[in-house]
Amino acid sequence: MHHSTITREIKRNSENNAYQQEMAQAKSEFRKSSPSKAKKKIYPDLVTIIKQKLPLQWSPVQISGFLKKRAIGKISHETIYKYIWEDKRQGGLLYMILQRFFRH
């Protein structure tokens, strides 16, 4: 493991200048359970645009470029994909639009 990785781990998970494995593990699990970054980056106006463009067979890359070009928002296509998969995990159907898009 690279020394910078170890340094970052110690810095991120130390308290009172002491690293404790159990505390580091608990912090890691907490970070995993908190809301995804995709949810934080995609606010309701962007969701509306994403839901409008996907049925028109726009790819997440195209949507991301559109948002950036129009200065509406700056999110990556990866963030849009994460949003779509999070929507699927919650019972949403946005992923089905992507399946149709990629089958053609």
Secondary structure as the mmCIF struct_conf table of DSSP 4:
data_model
#
loop_
_struct_conf.conf_type_id
_struct_conf.id
_struct_conf.beg_label_comp_id
_struct_conf.beg_label_asym_id
_struct_conf.beg_label_seq_id
_struct_conf.end_label_comp_id
_struct_conf.end_label_asym_id
_struct_conf.end_label_seq_id
HELX_RH_AL_P HELX_RH_AL_P1 HIS A 3 ASN A 13
STRN STRN1 SER A 14 GLU A 15
TURN_TY1_P TURN_TY1_P1 ASN A 16 ASN A 17
STRN STRN2 ALA A 18 TYR A 19
HELX_RH_AL_P HELX_RH_AL_P2 GLN A 21 SER A 33
BEND BEND1 SER A 34 SER A 34
HELX_LH_PP_P HELX_LH_PP_P1 PRO A 35 SER A 36
HELX_RH_AL_P HELX_RH_AL_P3 LYS A 37 LYS A 41
HELX_RH_AL_P HELX_RH_AL_P4 PRO A 44 LYS A 53
HELX_RH_3T_P HELX_RH_3T_P1 LEU A 54 LEU A 56
TURN_TY1_P TURN_TY1_P2 GLN A 57 GLN A 57
HELX_RH_AL_P HELX_RH_AL_P5 PRO A 60 LYS A 69
TURN_TY1_P TURN_TY1_P3 ARG A 70 ALA A 71
BEND BEND2 ILE A 72 ILE A 72
HELX_RH_AL_P HELX_RH_AL_P6 HIS A 77 ARG A 89
TURN_TY1_P TURN_TY1_P4 GLN A 90 GLY A 91
HELX_RH_AL_P HELX_RH_AL_P7 LEU A 94 ARG A 103
#
